[in-house]
Amino acid sequence: MSELAHASEKHFDYTGSKLGMWLFLFTEILLFGGLFLLYAVYRSLHAGEFHTAAQGLSTALGAVNTIILLTSSLTMALSILTLRQGKKNASLALQAATILFGLAFLVNKYFEWSGHIREGIYPDSPELLSRSHGEILFYGLYYVMTGLHGIHVVIGMAAIAVVFSLTIRGDVTSERFNKLENAGLYWHLVDIIWIYLFPLFYLIT
């Protein structure tokens, strides 16, 4: 009877943890969904100016960051798979790789942002304020949405780092892997958001 109760408790914990994560992810979707809607409204009102402003962004850097995050999603998924197969060291290596990919994304974004700032293109700068209203709106949304996404990347990296330490300690195992799965769900959401941000800002036609 005690074994049955223990198994039931484990199932409840797993289900409750997963449900809680999905609810949290839903609030994140609402947050970015509102920003995407705002972007769509302003773009419809200033289509030509948005297109002109987008020419100042580096499609190459955006594409590189897209490849980085897509690869990080793969390593994150493989880290869960290998842990469930009992390959702890392989899972740890893949978790570490995911964190490094996240760091590479942030470094790339740092150089991109610093390049814009050197050109005098940042919120309330004289250079930006001298441009059309649509271009000002474009860069305002660009900094807010990519900046907020960057914060989520940092949070995702921190969550994976915590799970990495728990895996080393043996608290996350092939039988108790829900924490790694939840971190993976959050990381995949971060990647999906970028998949939308990339074409919206870098591939405007």
Backbone as ProteinMPNN parsed JSONL, in Angstrom:
{"seq_chain_A": "MSELAHASEKHFDYTGSKLGMWLFLFTEILLFGGLFLLYAVYRSLHAGEFHTAAQGLSTALGAVNTIILLTSSLTMALSILTLRQGKKNASLALQAATILFGLAFLVNKYFEWSGHIREGIYPDSPELLSRSHGEILFYGLYYVMTGLHGIHVVIGMAAIAVVFSLTIRGDVTSERFNKLENAGLYWHLVDIIWIYLFPLFYLIT", "coords_chain_A": {"N_chain_A": [[0.83, -1.2, 0.0], [1.941, 1.226, 0.821], [3.891, 1.531, -1.129], [2.307, 1.88, -3.373], [1.054, 4.276, -2.744], [3.269, 5.938, -2.685], [4.075, 5.838, -5.355], [1.827, 6.999, -6.509], [2.001, 9.555, -5.432], [4.388, 10.448, -6.603], [3.582, 10.516, -9.279], [1.631, 12.508, -9.124], [3.163, 14.708, -8.341], [4.784, 14.986, -10.597], [2.887, 15.501, -12.622], [1.63, 17.783, -11.574], [3.79, 19.569, -11.49], [4.411, 19.786, -14.22], [2.001, 20.832, -15.215], [1.946, 23.274, -13.868], [4.174, 24.519, -15.052], [3.315, 24.734, -17.73], [1.186, 26.505, -17.413], [2.58, 28.76, -16.565], [4.134, 29.243, -18.848], [2.088, 29.926, -20.552], [1.366, 32.465, -19.615], [3.645, 33.844, -20.381], [3.427, 33.66, -23.141], [1.17, 35.233, -23.51], [2.231, 37.716, -22.785], [4.269, 38.242, -24.755], [2.641, 37.915, -26.948], [0.956, 40.136, -26.816], [2.818, 42.146, -27.363], [3.578, 41.431, -29.953], [1.182, 41.892, -31.241], [0.955, 44.656, -30.918], [3.169, 45.425, -32.431], [2.28, 44.579, -34.969], [0.141, 46.314, -35.428], [1.383, 48.872, -35.498], [3.151, 48.43, -37.603], [1.428, 48.104, -39.743], [0.49, 50.665, -39.972], [2.751, 52.132, -40.555], [4.237, 51.002, -42.73], [6.164, 51.437, -44.836], [8.121, 52.997, -43.544], [8.921, 51.277, -41.508], [10.109, 49.311, -43.059], [12.259, 50.77, -44.129], [13.7, 51.383, -41.771], [14.439, 48.818, -40.963], [16.479, 48.202, -42.649], [18.76, 48.971, -41.417], [19.484, 46.961, -39.715], [21.42, 43.999, -39.147], [21.06, 41.347, -41.162], [22.618, 39.081, -41.33], [23.77, 38.763, -38.761], [21.417, 38.363, -37.313], [20.568, 35.984, -38.492], [22.634, 34.241, -37.758], [22.263, 34.194, -34.981], [19.801, 32.97, -34.947], [20.415, 30.405, -35.881], [22.087, 29.617, -33.806], [20.296, 29.497, -31.601], [18.459, 27.581, -32.503], [20.107, 25.369, -32.639], [20.726, 25.148, -29.95], [18.274, 24.401, -28.932], [18.15, 21.833, -29.904], [20.313, 20.595, -28.525], [19.317, 20.859, -25.952], [16.999, 19.261, -26.018], [18.205, 16.792, -26.544], [19.658, 16.477, -24.22], [17.726, 15.856, -22.359], [16.751, 13.455, -23.414], [19.061, 11.783, -23.309], [19.503, 11.719, -20.555], [17.225, 10.374, -19.65], [17.807, 7.947, -20.699], [19.696, 7.124, -18.992], [22.239, 8.112, -19.293], [24.115, 9.98, -17.771], [26.47, 11.641, -17.803], [26.617, 12.372, -20.516], [24.268, 13.804, -20.729], [24.819, 15.921, -18.988], [26.913, 17.158, -20.401], [25.525, 18.028, -22.656], [23.674, 19.758, -21.508], [25.427, 21.71, -20.573], [26.412, 22.57, -23.026], [24.132, 23.748, -24.086], [23.843, 25.959, -22.398], [26.172, 27.336, -23.098], [25.626, 27.929, -25.766], [23.519, 29.687, -25.358], [24.933, 31.753, -24.127], [26.599, 32.486, -26.254], [24.678, 33.513, -27.978], [23.885, 35.809, -26.533], [26.293, 37.27, -26.459], [26.643, 37.791, -29.17], [24.353, 39.352, -29.59], [25.03, 41.487, -27.933], [27.188, 42.69, -29.304], [25.808, 43.471, -31.567], [23.874, 45.306, -30.576], [25.63, 47.193, -29.413], [26.839, 48.157, -31.685], [24.731, 49.563, -32.928], [24.332, 51.513, -30.985], [26.755, 52.906, -31.064], [26.405, 54.097, -33.501], [24.609, 55.947, -32.823], [21.985, 55.24, -32.621], [19.588, 54.719, -30.583], [17.063, 54.539, -27.985], [15.531, 57.715, -27.636], [17.744, 59.088, -28.546], [19.523, 61.776, -30.21], [20.047, 61.26, -32.924], [18.197, 59.224, -33.583], [15.785, 60.495, -32.983], [15.713, 62.363, -34.947], [14.746, 61.104, -37.115], [11.987, 59.632, -39.011], [8.628, 59.231, -37.68], [7.704, 56.599, -37.825], [10.101, 55.101, -38.018], [11.215, 55.652, -35.539], [9.355, 54.371, -33.9], [9.771, 51.753, -34.777], [12.441, 51.153, -33.931], [12.087, 51.525, -31.224], [10.347, 49.428, -30.55], [12.009, 47.368, -31.348], [14.206, 47.476, -29.526], [12.843, 47.074, -27.089], [11.505, 44.577, -27.417], [13.515, 42.729, -28.283], [15.26, 43.121, -26.203], [13.741, 42.314, -23.968], [13.43, 39.677, -24.684], [16.116, 38.894, -24.531], [16.503, 39.03, -21.761], [14.931, 36.903, -21.004], [16.41, 34.855, -22.123], [18.657, 34.899, -20.452], [17.434, 34.175, -18.019], [16.582, 31.609, -18.725], [19.074, 30.355, -19.129], [20.031, 30.466, -16.512], [18.177, 28.809, -15.238], [18.733, 26.35, -16.456], [21.342, 26.039, -15.579], [20.937, 25.673, -12.839], [19.541, 23.229, -12.869], [21.546, 21.703, -13.975], [23.407, 21.621, -11.867], [21.84, 20.224, -10.037], [21.618, 17.82, -11.347], [24.239, 16.897, -11.243], [24.437, 16.51, -8.478], [22.703, 14.429, -8.17], [20.035, 14.775, -7.728], [18.428, 15.177, -9.881], [17.561, 12.742, -12.068], [17.479, 9.756, -14.171], [15.023, 8.805, -13.511], [13.81, 10.849, -12.148], [13.259, 13.4, -13.731], [11.782, 15.64, -14.217], [12.33, 18.307, -13.59], [14.375, 18.975, -15.358], [12.993, 18.642, -17.743], [11.09, 20.694, -17.513], [12.738, 22.949, -17.5], [13.665, 22.648, -20.07], [11.29, 23.042, -21.553], [10.832, 25.752, -21.057], [13.113, 26.828, -22.266], [12.719, 26.099, -24.93], [10.498, 27.667, -25.497], [11.654, 30.223, -25.368], [13.305, 30.04, -27.606], [11.381, 29.723, -29.647], [10.07, 32.185, -29.543], [12.098, 33.839, -30.517], [12.207, 32.886, -33.117], [10.007, 34.093, -34.199], [10.631, 36.791, -33.793], [12.88, 37.226, -35.402], [12.132, 37.203, -38.29], [10.277, 39.319, -38.176], [11.715, 41.654, -37.545], [14.139, 41.562, -38.992], [13.711, 40.631, -41.567], [11.948, 42.193, -43.032], [9.926, 42.995, -45.75]], "CA_chain_A": [[0.0, 0.0, 0.0], [2.824, 2.388, 0.903], [4.543, 1.683, -2.425], [1.3, 2.422, -4.28], [0.876, 5.683, -2.381], [4.485, 6.65, -3.106], [4.012, 5.965, -6.814], [0.781, 7.979, -6.807], [2.537, 10.877, -5.077], [5.363, 10.802, -7.631], [2.831, 10.867, -10.48], [0.986, 13.794, -8.86], [4.201, 15.727, -8.358], [5.21, 15.172, -11.981], [1.783, 16.132, -13.345], [1.451, 19.135, -11.048], [4.929, 20.373, -11.925], [4.274, 20.04, -15.663], [0.862, 21.728, -15.394], [2.376, 24.601, -13.426], [5.066, 25.089, -16.065], [2.521, 25.11, -18.903], [0.45, 27.719, -17.057], [3.555, 29.849, -16.579], [4.464, 29.515, -20.248], [0.932, 30.603, -21.148], [1.464, 33.895, -19.283], [4.715, 34.379, -21.217], [2.871, 33.785, -24.485], [0.301, 36.406, -23.482], [3.09, 38.9, -22.75], [4.849, 38.487, -26.075], [1.545, 38.039, -27.897], [0.548, 41.532, -26.799], [3.847, 42.933, -28.055], [3.469, 41.121, -31.379], [-0.014, 42.586, -31.734], [1.318, 46.068, -31.001], [4.046, 45.538, -33.593], [1.472, 44.432, -36.181], [-0.646, 47.539, -35.615], [2.267, 49.958, -35.932], [3.705, 48.139, -38.919], [0.387, 48.361, -40.743], [0.355, 52.12, -40.102], [4.017, 52.724, -41.021], [4.906, 49.897, -43.421], [7.347, 51.903, -45.554], [9.136, 53.452, -42.587], [9.448, 50.066, -40.863], [11.009, 48.678, -44.02], [13.477, 51.588, -44.189], [14.436, 51.216, -40.517], [14.97, 47.462, -40.889], [17.703, 48.109, -43.44], [19.892, 49.222, -40.529], [19.795, 45.761, -38.949], [22.242, 43.013, -39.851], [20.384, 40.07, -41.364], [23.593, 38.016, -41.079], [23.842, 38.551, -37.314], [20.153, 37.77, -36.903], [20.543, 34.59, -38.954], [23.561, 33.489, -36.912], [21.612, 33.983, -33.692], [18.735, 31.985, -35.158], [21.075, 29.089, -35.948], [22.574, 29.322, -32.453], [19.191, 29.095, -30.734], [17.916, 26.315, -32.992], [21.04, 24.32, -32.205], [20.592, 25.012, -28.499], [17.055, 23.611, -28.689], [18.509, 20.438, -30.16], [21.124, 20.086, -27.406], [18.449, 20.769, -24.773], [16.166, 18.068, -26.186], [19.069, 15.608, -26.42], [20.064, 16.334, -22.813], [16.627, 15.151, -21.692], [16.734, 12.089, -23.946], [20.198, 11.005, -22.793], [19.311, 11.496, -19.12], [16.214, 9.324, -19.5], [18.467, 6.692, -21.052], [20.672, 6.824, -17.953], [23.56, 8.623, -19.682], [24.22, 11.209, -16.985], [27.572, 12.49, -18.28], [26.231, 12.916, -21.82], [23.248, 14.815, -20.467], [25.503, 17.085, -18.419], [27.647, 17.819, -21.482], [24.549, 18.691, -23.516], [23.155, 20.89, -20.748], [26.472, 22.739, -20.602], [26.448, 23.094, -24.392], [22.979, 24.636, -24.233], [24.184, 27.212, -21.712], [27.183, 28.022, -23.912], [24.93, 28.489, -26.938], [22.81, 30.869, -24.871], [25.942, 32.791, -23.926], [27.011, 32.933, -27.586], [23.59, 34.366, -28.465], [23.942, 37.091, -25.834], [27.492, 37.976, -26.92], [26.312, 38.262, -30.514], [23.396, 40.45, -29.434], [25.765, 42.614, -27.348], [27.925, 43.377, -30.373], [24.823, 44.099, -32.451], [23.353, 46.486, -29.893], [26.69, 48.199, -29.245], [27.029, 48.768, -32.992], [23.668, 50.557, -33.1], [24.557, 52.617, -30.042], [27.864, 53.707, -31.605], [25.853, 54.879, -34.609], [23.69, 56.928, -32.259], [20.608, 54.769, -32.749], [19.064, 54.131, -29.354], [15.894, 55.321, -27.571], [15.661, 59.138, -27.278], [18.994, 59.669, -29.038], [19.285, 62.815, -31.225], [20.037, 60.655, -34.259], [16.936, 58.516, -33.807], [14.686, 61.456, -32.947], [15.71, 63.132, -36.198], [14.145, 60.266, -38.149], [10.526, 59.651, -39.096], [7.924, 58.648, -36.535], [7.665, 55.151, -37.989], [11.419, 54.543, -37.693], [11.356, 55.745, -34.08], [8.543, 53.285, -33.347], [10.421, 50.486, -35.104], [13.579, 50.902, -33.045], [11.575, 51.388, -29.864], [9.885, 48.044, -30.424], [13.176, 46.495, -31.504], [14.951, 47.417, -28.272], [12.007, 46.514, -26.026], [11.186, 43.166, -27.631], [14.733, 41.907, -28.256], [15.813, 43.232, -24.853], [12.952, 41.431, -23.108], [13.799, 38.312, -25.055], [17.443, 38.652, -23.969], [16.328, 38.757, -20.331], [14.417, 35.537, -20.912], [17.539, 33.956, -22.402], [19.449, 34.847, -19.217], [16.664, 33.379, -17.055], [16.655, 30.223, -19.181], [20.417, 29.852, -18.836], [20.119, 30.272, -15.059], [17.383, 27.63, -14.893], [19.48, 25.16, -16.891], [22.505, 25.923, -14.694], [20.452, 25.087, -11.587], [19.267, 21.81, -13.131], [22.86, 21.095, -14.179], [23.963, 21.326, -10.537], [21.006, 19.177, -9.434], [21.967, 16.56, -12.02], [25.516, 16.474, -10.661], [24.185, 16.05, -7.109], [21.877, 13.233, -8.186], [18.628, 15.092, -7.463], [17.77, 14.985, -11.175], [18.048, 11.451, -12.553], [16.695, 9.158, -15.25], [13.68, 8.571, -13.004], [13.283, 12.134, -11.688], [13.805, 14.325, -14.72], [10.786, 16.667, -14.537], [12.941, 19.65, -13.525], [15.085, 19.183, -16.619], [11.963, 18.815, -18.774], [10.502, 22.025, -17.364], [13.744, 23.905, -17.998], [13.669, 22.492, -21.518], [10.094, 23.689, -22.085], [11.061, 27.204, -21.022], [14.136, 27.157, -23.268], [12.108, 25.987, -26.256], [9.668, 28.857, -25.684], [12.575, 31.311, -25.684], [13.723, 29.85, -28.997], [10.238, 29.964, -30.527], [9.847, 33.632, -29.59], [13.085, 34.41, -31.431], [11.833, 32.493, -34.477], [9.079, 35.125, -34.652], [11.291, 38.099, -33.79], [13.834, 37.33, -36.505], [11.546, 37.732, -39.531], [9.571, 40.579, -37.967], [12.626, 42.798, -37.523], [15.278, 41.459, -39.894], [13.348, 40.198, -42.913], [10.811, 42.983, -43.51], [9.95, 43.269, -47.195]], "C_chain_A": [[0.865, 1.251, 0.0], [3.519, 2.633, -0.424], [3.577, 2.291, -3.441], [1.086, 3.905, -4.011], [2.072, 6.508, -2.828], [4.483, 6.875, -4.615], [2.979, 6.997, -7.22], [1.26, 9.389, -6.526], [3.536, 11.354, -6.116], [4.657, 11.241, -8.911], [2.175, 12.233, -10.316], [2.005, 14.927, -8.933], [4.621, 16.041, -9.787], [4.137, 15.926, -12.763], [1.585, 17.575, -12.893], [2.561, 20.064, -11.492], [4.8, 20.753, -13.391], [3.129, 21.011, -15.933], [1.224, 23.152, -14.99], [3.273, 25.283, -14.439], [4.286, 25.533, -17.29], [1.709, 26.377, -18.634], [1.372, 28.937, -17.073], [3.916, 30.238, -18.009], [3.316, 30.237, -20.953], [0.97, 32.1, -20.842], [2.56, 34.566, -20.107], [4.231, 34.593, -22.655], [1.953, 35.002, -24.566], [1.119, 37.692, -23.525], [3.636, 39.216, -24.134], [3.771, 38.597, -27.15], [1.038, 39.469, -27.969], [1.531, 42.42, -27.537], [3.809, 42.68, -29.562], [2.266, 41.825, -32.005], [0.27, 44.076, -31.895], [2.214, 46.321, -32.211], [3.231, 45.507, -34.884], [0.675, 45.694, -36.48], [0.239, 48.657, -36.149], [2.864, 49.696, -37.311], [2.686, 48.404, -40.017], [0.221, 49.861, -40.989], [1.598, 52.769, -40.709], [4.842, 51.682, -41.771], [6.198, 50.336, -44.098], [8.472, 52.311, -44.617], [9.741, 52.274, -41.818], [10.437, 49.372, -41.781], [12.332, 49.436, -44.095], [14.333, 51.383, -42.945], [15.101, 49.853, -40.44], [16.25, 47.298, -41.69], [18.948, 48.347, -42.586], [20.278, 48.033, -39.675], [20.589, 44.784, -39.805], [21.493, 41.686, -39.945], [21.319, 38.906, -41.045], [23.685, 37.708, -39.589], [22.554, 37.907, -36.799], [20.065, 36.304, -37.291], [21.457, 33.714, -38.104], [22.926, 33.192, -35.555], [20.468, 32.974, -33.804], [19.313, 30.572, -35.186], [21.55, 28.66, -34.555], [21.436, 28.804, -31.576], [18.546, 27.786, -31.2], [18.802, 25.148, -32.571], [20.922, 24.077, -30.713], [19.325, 24.242, -28.138], [17.324, 22.134, -28.899], [19.305, 19.862, -28.992], [20.286, 19.947, -26.137], [17.591, 19.514, -24.849], [16.987, 16.792, -26.006], [19.515, 15.393, -24.974], [18.991, 15.592, -22.022], [16.599, 13.681, -22.124], [17.849, 11.239, -23.339], [20.065, 10.756, -21.29], [18.301, 10.381, -18.89], [16.773, 7.954, -19.864], [19.531, 6.296, -20.032], [22.081, 7.305, -18.26], [23.773, 9.99, -19.046], [25.289, 12.149, -17.534], [27.249, 13.132, -19.63], [25.197, 14.018, -21.648], [23.877, 16.087, -19.906], [26.247, 17.87, -19.499], [26.686, 18.603, -22.383], [23.897, 19.873, -22.812], [24.156, 22.053, -20.768], [26.555, 23.381, -21.987], [25.298, 24.066, -24.624], [23.246, 25.988, -23.582], [25.195, 28.009, -22.531], [26.569, 28.627, -25.174], [24.153, 29.739, -26.537], [23.758, 32.035, -24.671], [26.403, 33.36, -25.264], [25.948, 33.853, -28.19], [23.683, 35.759, -27.846], [25.152, 37.915, -26.265], [27.247, 38.576, -28.306], [25.367, 39.464, -30.452], [24.067, 41.688, -28.836], [26.498, 43.403, -28.431], [26.955, 44.088, -31.327], [24.28, 45.379, -31.831], [24.413, 47.58, -29.774], [26.984, 48.891, -30.567], [25.982, 49.836, -33.258], [23.906, 51.774, -32.205], [25.7, 53.5, -30.516], [27.391, 54.584, -32.768], [24.867, 55.933, -34.124], [22.231, 56.526, -32.361], [20.218, 54.012, -31.485], [17.936, 55.028, -28.868], [16.247, 56.731, -27.09], [16.99, 59.756, -27.706], [18.685, 60.735, -30.083], [19.192, 62.24, -32.639], [18.7, 59.977, -34.547], [15.763, 59.489, -33.853], [14.617, 62.314, -34.2], [15.043, 62.359, -37.341], [12.624, 60.336, -38.088], [9.908, 58.95, -37.888], [7.903, 57.121, -36.614], [8.984, 54.481, -37.636], [11.674, 54.579, -36.195], [10.573, 54.614, -33.408], [9.213, 51.932, -33.584], [11.553, 50.188, -34.125], [13.158, 50.823, -31.58], [11.111, 49.971, -29.601], [11.045, 47.064, -30.5], [13.925, 46.349, -30.178], [14.135, 46.768, -27.153], [11.848, 45.001, -26.2], [12.429, 42.28, -27.633], [15.401, 41.98, -26.886], [15.084, 42.327, -23.874], [13.258, 39.974, -23.411], [15.167, 37.949, -24.487], [17.387, 38.331, -22.488], [15.828, 37.328, -20.13], [15.504, 34.505, -21.222], [18.393, 33.791, -21.143], [18.748, 33.98, -18.168], [16.723, 31.891, -17.431], [17.999, 29.595, -18.887], [20.572, 29.567, -17.346], [19.355, 29.023, -14.636], [18.117, 26.347, -15.275], [20.699, 24.945, -15.996], [22.112, 25.298, -13.352], [20.203, 23.594, -11.768], [20.573, 21.057, -13.352], [23.471, 20.698, -12.83], [23.16, 20.229, -9.84], [21.289, 17.819, -10.061], [23.278, 16.018, -11.463], [25.297, 15.869, -9.278], [23.355, 14.771, -7.063], [20.423, 13.483, -7.853], [17.791, 14.992, -8.736], [18.388, 13.741, -11.8], [17.179, 10.959, -13.712], [15.267, 8.866, -14.821], [13.013, 9.86, -12.536], [13.864, 13.237, -12.579], [12.853, 15.479, -15.039], [11.358, 18.074, -14.486], [13.697, 19.966, -14.812], [14.084, 19.391, -17.761], [11.351, 20.208, -18.712], [11.461, 23.113, -17.841], [13.801, 23.856, -19.518], [12.468, 23.161, -22.171], [10.281, 25.203, -22.134], [12.053, 27.609, -22.107], [13.559, 27.076, -24.684], [11.194, 27.18, -26.534], [10.52, 30.056, -26.057], [13.017, 31.236, -27.146], [12.597, 30.172, -29.973], [9.962, 31.462, -30.659], [10.833, 34.283, -30.547], [12.762, 34.071, -32.892], [10.831, 33.489, -35.065], [9.754, 36.489, -34.736], [12.192, 38.282, -35.003], [13.193, 37.842, -37.8], [10.859, 39.086, -39.353], [10.502, 41.788, -38.07], [13.682, 42.746, -38.622], [14.895, 41.168, -41.345], [12.139, 40.951, -43.464], [10.97, 43.266, -44.999], [8.91, 44.312, -47.563]], "O_chain_A": [[0.583, 2.215, -0.712], [3.723, 3.78, -0.821], [3.971, 3.115, -4.267], [0.953, 4.698, -4.943], [1.918, 7.637, -3.294], [4.839, 7.95, -5.097], [3.198, 7.777, -8.147], [0.966, 10.313, -7.283], [3.54, 12.531, -6.478], [5.066, 12.208, -9.553], [2.16, 13.031, -11.253], [1.737, 15.977, -9.517], [4.795, 17.203, -10.153], [4.441, 16.878, -13.483], [1.397, 18.475, -13.712], [2.308, 21.219, -11.834], [5.047, 21.899, -13.766], [3.252, 21.905, -16.77], [0.863, 24.113, -15.669], [3.154, 26.486, -14.668], [4.561, 26.6, -17.839], [1.559, 27.222, -19.516], [0.989, 30.01, -17.538], [3.993, 31.422, -18.337], [3.543, 31.059, -21.84], [0.645, 32.916, -21.705], [2.422, 35.727, -20.49], [4.583, 35.582, -23.299], [1.953, 35.719, -25.567], [0.753, 38.645, -24.213], [3.48, 40.333, -24.628], [3.959, 39.29, -28.15], [0.723, 39.966, -29.05], [1.132, 43.339, -28.252], [3.988, 43.605, -30.354], [2.323, 42.292, -33.142], [-0.126, 44.686, -32.888], [2.04, 47.307, -32.927], [3.46, 46.312, -35.787], [0.546, 46.098, -37.635], [-0.106, 49.313, -37.132], [3.062, 50.624, -38.094], [3.04, 48.874, -41.098], [-0.145, 50.275, -42.089], [1.507, 53.838, -41.311], [6.023, 51.501, -41.476], [7.225, 49.674, -43.949], [9.639, 52.007, -44.867], [10.934, 52.275, -41.513], [11.482, 48.899, -41.335], [13.4, 48.825, -44.122], [15.55, 51.226, -43.045], [16.205, 49.733, -39.91], [17.023, 46.371, -41.449], [20.055, 47.973, -42.974], [21.291, 48.077, -38.977], [20.446, 44.747, -41.027], [21.313, 40.99, -38.946], [20.879, 37.868, -40.551], [23.68, 36.544, -39.19], [22.595, 37.015, -35.952], [19.559, 35.478, -36.53], [21.105, 32.583, -37.768], [23.034, 32.079, -35.042], [20.203, 32.218, -32.869], [18.758, 29.656, -34.58], [21.431, 27.494, -34.178], [21.587, 27.794, -30.889], [18.132, 26.973, -30.373], [18.314, 24.082, -32.197], [21.007, 22.937, -30.256], [19.305, 23.511, -27.147], [16.802, 21.285, -28.176], [19.007, 18.764, -28.521], [20.507, 19.036, -25.339], [17.464, 18.785, -23.865], [16.526, 15.83, -25.392], [19.727, 14.257, -24.551], [19.299, 14.802, -21.129], [16.442, 12.782, -21.297], [17.611, 10.111, -22.908], [20.468, 9.7, -20.802], [18.504, 9.533, -18.022], [16.277, 6.928, -19.398], [20.19, 5.267, -20.179], [23.023, 6.942, -17.555], [23.63, 11.023, -19.699], [25.029, 13.34, -17.709], [27.57, 14.298, -19.86], [25.242, 15.038, -22.334], [23.513, 17.195, -20.3], [26.216, 19.1, -19.51], [27.002, 19.709, -22.82], [23.597, 20.883, -23.448], [23.785, 23.212, -20.954], [26.746, 24.591, -22.105], [25.471, 25.091, -25.283], [22.917, 27.033, -24.144], [25.079, 29.23, -22.641], [26.956, 29.717, -25.595], [24.126, 30.727, -27.272], [23.431, 33.174, -25.004], [26.578, 34.571, -25.4], [26.276, 34.85, -28.834], [23.573, 36.765, -28.546], [25.047, 39.131, -26.421], [27.603, 39.724, -28.57], [25.55, 40.455, -31.16], [23.717, 42.814, -29.19], [26.434, 44.632, -28.468], [27.25, 45.172, -31.828], [24.232, 46.419, -32.489], [24.128, 48.754, -30.007], [27.338, 50.07, -30.587], [26.311, 50.909, -33.764], [23.705, 52.916, -32.621], [25.627, 54.722, -30.385], [27.916, 55.676, -32.987], [24.35, 56.719, -34.918], [21.339, 57.36, -32.209], [20.488, 52.819, -31.346], [17.851, 56.179, -29.296], [17.134, 56.917, -26.257], [17.324, 60.853, -27.259], [17.681, 60.619, -30.786], [18.368, 62.673, -33.445], [18.137, 60.14, -35.629], [14.851, 59.33, -34.665], [13.586, 62.923, -34.485], [14.809, 62.916, -38.413], [12.05, 61.009, -37.231], [10.566, 58.189, -37.179], [8.063, 56.436, -35.604], [8.993, 53.413, -37.024], [12.272, 53.659, -35.638], [11.059, 53.98, -32.472], [9.221, 51.072, -32.703], [11.617, 49.098, -33.557], [13.797, 50.134, -30.785], [11.431, 49.38, -28.57], [11.061, 46.051, -29.799], [14.241, 45.236, -29.757], [14.675, 45.999, -26.358], [12.033, 44.237, -25.252], [12.411, 41.196, -27.051], [16.035, 41.018, -26.452], [15.708, 41.656, -23.052], [13.335, 39.142, -22.507], [15.365, 36.831, -24.013], [18.123, 37.472, -22.004], [16.251, 36.634, -19.205], [15.514, 33.415, -20.651], [18.802, 32.68, -20.806], [19.382, 33.156, -17.509], [16.891, 31.029, -16.568], [18.074, 28.447, -18.45], [21.166, 28.562, -16.956], [19.817, 28.265, -13.782], [18.125, 25.377, -14.517], [21.053, 23.807, -15.688], [22.86, 24.494, -12.795], [20.601, 22.787, -10.928], [20.694, 19.897, -12.959], [23.984, 19.59, -12.669], [23.729, 19.397, -9.134], [21.211, 16.79, -9.39], [23.41, 14.816, -11.238], [25.891, 14.845, -8.939], [23.307, 14.1, -6.032], [19.647, 12.539, -7.706], [16.586, 14.75, -8.674], [19.595, 13.69, -12.033], [16.269, 11.653, -14.167], [14.389, 8.696, -15.667], [11.786, 9.955, -12.528], [14.83, 13.909, -12.217], [13.068, 16.214, -16.003], [10.931, 18.945, -15.244], [13.66, 21.097, -15.296], [14.308, 20.222, -18.642], [11.121, 20.832, -19.748], [11.056, 24.072, -18.499], [13.963, 24.883, -20.177], [12.603, 23.781, -23.226], [9.935, 25.852, -23.12], [11.857, 28.616, -22.789], [13.885, 27.902, -25.536], [11.117, 27.654, -27.668], [10.163, 30.823, -26.952], [13.09, 32.254, -27.833], [12.821, 30.813, -30.999], [9.658, 31.951, -31.747], [10.461, 35.177, -31.308], [13.013, 34.874, -33.791], [10.803, 33.706, -36.277], [9.476, 37.261, -35.655], [12.259, 39.373, -35.57], [13.67, 38.83, -38.359], [10.857, 39.908, -40.269], [10.122, 42.822, -38.618], [14.08, 43.792, -39.136], [15.68, 41.435, -42.255], [11.387, 40.408, -44.274], [12.022, 43.721, -45.446], [8.783, 44.671, -48.734]]}, "name": "protein", "num_of_chains": 1, "seq": "MSELAHASEKHFDYTGSKLGMWLFLFTEILLFGGLFLLYAVYRSLHAGEFHTAAQGLSTALGAVNTIILLTSSLTMALSILTLRQGKKNASLALQAATILFGLAFLVNKYFEWSGHIREGIYPDSPELLSRSHGEILFYGLYYVMTGLHGIHVVIGMAAIAVVFSLTIRGDVTSERFNKLENAGLYWHLVDIIWIYLFPLFYLIT"}
